[in-house]
Amino acid sequence: MGASATRWTVDGRRGPPTVAAGRSVVPPGRVADGAREAGRIRHGRRPARPGPAAARPRRARAPAASPTTVSVVAPSDAPRPRPTRTIVTVGTREVYRNPWMTVREDAIERTDPDGAAHPGIYAVVMKPHAAVVVPWDGRRVHLVGQDRYPLGAWSWELPQGAVHVDGGDPAPGVDPAAIARAELREETGFEAGRLERLGAMAFAPGMADQRFTAFLATDLRPGPPQPEAEEEGLIVPLAVTPDELDAMIDRGEIVDAATVATWYLATRRGLPGRG
């Protein structure tokens, strides 16, 4: 083995190559020189090359940049992009209605900047404002699961829903916090001592007008679930830790977008008492 493979042991004696805590131990006399050389290289100053001190042209230093003030624009204050086309509603008709939703079809025109109009249609699902709730007891999040008929699959979700009147019209005088408390009581039986608003979002902006408000529910008091008649016997509770919930999302076991988005807002805000 060549001299380049020689190393020094911790007590300063010459010996075979040694690795301590993942590092090769080098001769004690070389530590300072090696550190100085590494420092010069790390900070952009390589050791001088041997040879005449002939004047190599020095590179002129660029003048220091003057301080720049950066303006941070909040999303609500940010200038909106100007579209090159606009959509104008020229007619509308109701095509379907049941106790939970209404579907309308609009006749529209997409107008170019030069004024040329292109006719088309747009279908919109109309549903009332909803609430999605994170029930947090200080250690676990309480989910509910049910067989979602449109997906043909089981879905784990945060408690959520809306107060309907016929056709999916919003119930008059019902605020989002009251909806959140009602859904929490119906699906889990919990009463929330504290309800904190996290934000407002939309379920499916490309096809529906329904929005929802996200809440964090804490100081939970247990009680019997009070499901609606249509949900009786269909909802299954599941309590999980935050790490377990994250893992369920990563494995694709939670596919409900409103649940994932609300959970993101809750963890960004911070869960009280989470270690």
Secondary structure, DSSP 8 states (H G I E B T S, - for coil): --GGG-EE-TTS-EES--EETTEE---HHHHHHHHHHHHHHHTT-----SS-----------------------TTTS-----S-EEEEEEEEEEEEETTEEEEEEEEEEE-TTS-EEEEEEEEEE---EEEEEEB-SS-EEEEEEEETTTTEEEEE--EEE-B-GGG-B-TT--HHHHHHHHHHHHH--EEEEEEEEEEEES-TTTB--EEEEEEEEEEE-------GGGTTT-EEEEE-HHHHHHHHHTTS---HHHHHHHHHHHHH--TT--
